[in-house]
Amino acid sequence: MKIGVIGTSWGLMHVGAFRAAGAEVAMLCGRDAHKTHEIARREGIPRATTDVSELCREVEAVVVASSDSMHHAHVLAALKAGRHVFCEKPLAMALQEANELVAAVPPSLRAVVGFPYRQLPPLIALRNWLASVAPAREVEVMLRSSFMMRTGSEGSGDFGGASHPIDAALWLTRSKPEWVQASLDGHALSLQVGLSSGARLTLSHRPTAEPGIHGSWALGGDGWEAGFFAGYQPALGGWRVSAPRAFIDGAWRDVASGVEPRPGEREPWAEAHVAAARIFLGGPGDLATFRDGAVVQSVLDAAARSQRFGQRVALE
Ligand SMILES: NC(=O)c1ccc[n+]([C@@H]2O[C@H](COP(=O)([O-])OP(=O)(O)OC[C@H]3O[C@@H](n4cnc5c(N)ncnc54)[C@H](OP(=O)(O)O)[C@@H]3O)[C@@H](O)[C@H]2O)c1
């Protein structure tokens, strides 16, 4: 399949991933002509453009890895040209935009959102394990990160990355959000989400001086608990996900092995992108649909409203 990539920065992660998955990356699109041509030359991509419609005409599938504020326009351009779409997270800047994109996908086209937690082997194993025990009642995620939480038209549509753990929590527990209560204070975020499974998701983020992303996850239900660590650790050279551990029948045990950067192997987050590309190209596995992306956006949208009105917001 001929792939076109919009976005010359994080977009290069997808260039590598789709190539490793066996696809041909035929064209690269950016805003700055000189820079885009230079990067395409360096990366061995045959063609470069600043015209999104030209890219959409020339390829069979489009990876949208432009700035969050451009996802809506770029995804619509690709869908209107009849192209399959792989969109970076978050799907859009706002719920209304996300819903418009869901409605714009014809049944003949594949349209997915990149949420690579879904392709991390320890988490796939944990999700399968969770399906074998009583439903989770509590999901707690404590994120510390050095990433800025930007918002606004030139900024982030997901407080700088909150869509990742929100999707991961919904996916792990196979549930939908029912209500949201949030407190946003500068770069600190505190979010509670009532889940259709009966669980309560508590997600807190605080900015740290230490570089990277550091996430501690704890889940619990009747008769069991489980936990793992997941995050980007520059000192290790990439992502590390600890072995998920579970306490059940009176003892702790590993549910699966963890992953971390190892010499000579692809870094785990990059490997998750390759796995996502393989699934997009027709392999088995679980990618987030646009509807899943819009559900995440509904949580982010409700979080902003909850903050504004100082109360819990029910989701439809
Ligand atoms: N999954 C992950 O772990 C992960 C990590 C990082 C980022 N992301 C997501 O990936 C996306 C890109 O992030 P980034 O950090 O690469 O952002 P960025 O540094 O702001 O780069 C945005 C890219 O989009 C291009 N672009 C912007 N407007 C355009 C337009 N109108 N037409 C054509 N190209 C346009 C820019 O081109 P110019 O440079 O020429 O202006 C640039 O190449 C974001 O949605 C972000 O949330 C995901």
The ligand as an SDF file (V2000), in Angstrom:
LIG
                    3D

 48 52  0  0  0  0  0  0  0  0999 V2000
    1.9100    9.0680   19.8400 N   0  0  0  0  0  0  0  0  0  0  0  0
    2.8920    9.7920   20.3490 C   0  0  0  0  0  0  0  0  0  0  0  0
    3.6700    9.3380   21.1820 O   0  0  0  0  0  0  0  0  0  0  0  0
    3.0770   11.1940   19.8750 C   0  0  0  0  0  0  0  0  0  0  0  0
    4.2620   11.8610   20.1840 C   0  0  0  0  0  0  0  0  0  0  0  0
    4.4370   13.1640   19.6940 C   0  0  0  0  0  0  0  0  0  0  0  0
    3.4420   13.7530   18.9490 C   0  0  0  0  0  0  0  0  0  0  0  0
    2.2890   13.0670   18.7000 N   0  0  0  0  0  0  0  0  0  0  0  0
    1.2240   13.6940   17.8850 C   0  0  0  0  0  0  0  0  0  0  0  0
    1.7260   13.8050   16.5630 O   0  0  0  0  0  0  0  0  0  0  0  0
    1.2680   15.0130   15.9610 C   0  0  0  0  0  0  0  0  0  0  0  0
    2.4640   15.8260   15.4850 C   0  0  0  0  0  0  0  0  0  0  0  0
    3.2330   16.1690   16.5980 O   0  0  0  0  0  0  0  0  0  0  0  0
    4.6270   16.9310   16.4070 P   0  0  0  0  0  0  0  0  0  0  0  0
    5.2330   16.9590   17.7530 O   0  0  0  0  0  0  0  0  0  0  0  0
    5.3580   16.3650   15.2710 O   0  0  0  0  0  0  0  0  0  0  0  0
    4.0900   18.4060   16.0320 O   0  0  0  0  0  0  0  0  0  0  0  0
    4.9230   19.5910   15.3940 P   0  0  0  0  0  0  0  0  0  0  0  0
    6.3450   19.4990   15.7980 O   0  0  0  0  0  0  0  0  0  0  0  0
    4.1130   20.8120   15.6670 O   0  0  0  0  0  0  0  0  0  0  0  0
    4.8980   19.2780   13.8240 O   0  0  0  0  0  0  0  0  0  0  0  0
    3.7240   19.4040   13.0850 C   0  0  0  0  0  0  0  0  0  0  0  0
    4.0200   19.0010   11.6600 C   0  0  0  0  0  0  0  0  0  0  0  0
    2.8310   19.2390   10.8910 O   0  0  0  0  0  0  0  0  0  0  0  0
    3.1740   20.0430    9.7580 C   0  0  0  0  0  0  0  0  0  0  0  0
    2.0450   20.9080    9.4320 N   0  0  0  0  0  0  0  0  0  0  0  0
    1.3980   21.7820   10.2430 C   0  0  0  0  0  0  0  0  0  0  0  0
    0.4300   22.4120    9.5610 N   0  0  0  0  0  0  0  0  0  0  0  0
    0.4750   21.9420    8.2860 C   0  0  0  0  0  0  0  0  0  0  0  0
   -0.2430   22.2220    7.1140 C   0  0  0  0  0  0  0  0  0  0  0  0
   -1.2150   23.1350    7.0940 N   0  0  0  0  0  0  0  0  0  0  0  0
    0.0430   21.5240    5.9850 N   0  0  0  0  0  0  0  0  0  0  0  0
    1.0390   20.6030    5.9820 C   0  0  0  0  0  0  0  0  0  0  0  0
    1.7750   20.2960    7.0800 N   0  0  0  0  0  0  0  0  0  0  0  0
    1.4980   20.9660    8.2130 C   0  0  0  0  0  0  0  0  0  0  0  0
    4.3850   20.8600   10.1990 C   0  0  0  0  0  0  0  0  0  0  0  0
    5.1010   21.3000    9.0690 O   0  0  0  0  0  0  0  0  0  0  0  0
    6.2610   22.4150    9.1990 P   0  0  0  0  0  0  0  0  0  0  0  0
    7.2560   21.8680   10.1810 O   0  0  0  0  0  0  0  0  0  0  0  0
    6.8090   22.5090    7.8230 O   0  0  0  0  0  0  0  0  0  0  0  0
    5.5930   23.6670    9.7160 O   0  0  0  0  0  0  0  0  0  0  0  0
    5.1420   19.8100   11.0090 C   0  0  0  0  0  0  0  0  0  0  0  0
    5.8780   18.9750   10.1460 O   0  0  0  0  0  0  0  0  0  0  0  0
    0.4240   15.7300   17.0120 C   0  0  0  0  0  0  0  0  0  0  0  0
   -0.9160   15.4610   16.7810 O   0  0  0  0  0  0  0  0  0  0  0  0
    0.8710   15.1040   18.3320 C   0  0  0  0  0  0  0  0  0  0  0  0
   -0.1710   15.0940   19.2880 O   0  0  0  0  0  0  0  0  0  0  0  0
    2.1070   11.8100   19.1350 C   0  0  0  0  0  0  0  0  0  0  0  0
  1  2  1  0
  2  3  2  0
  2  4  1  0
  4  5  1  0
  4 48  2  0
  5  6  2  0
  6  7  1  0
  7  8  2  0
  8  9  1  0
  8 48  1  0
  9 10  1  0
  9 46  1  0
 10 11  1  0
 11 12  1  0
 11 44  1  0
 12 13  1  0
 13 14  1  0
 14 15  2  0
 14 16  1  0
 14 17  1  0
 17 18  1  0
 18 19  2  0
 18 20  1  0
 18 21  1  0
 21 22  1  0
 22 23  1  0
 23 24  1  0
 23 42  1  0
 24 25  1  0
 25 26  1  0
 25 36  1  0
 26 27  1  0
 26 35  1  0
 27 28  2  0
 28 29  1  0
 29 30  1  0
 29 35  2  0
 30 31  1  0
 30 32  2  0
 32 33  1  0
 33 34  2  0
 34 35  1  0
 36 37  1  0
 36 42  1  0
 37 38  1  0
 38 39  2  0
 38 40  1  0
 38 41  1  0
 42 43  1  0
 44 45  1  0
 44 46  1  0
 46 47  1  0
M  CHG  2   8   1  16  -1
M  END
$$$$
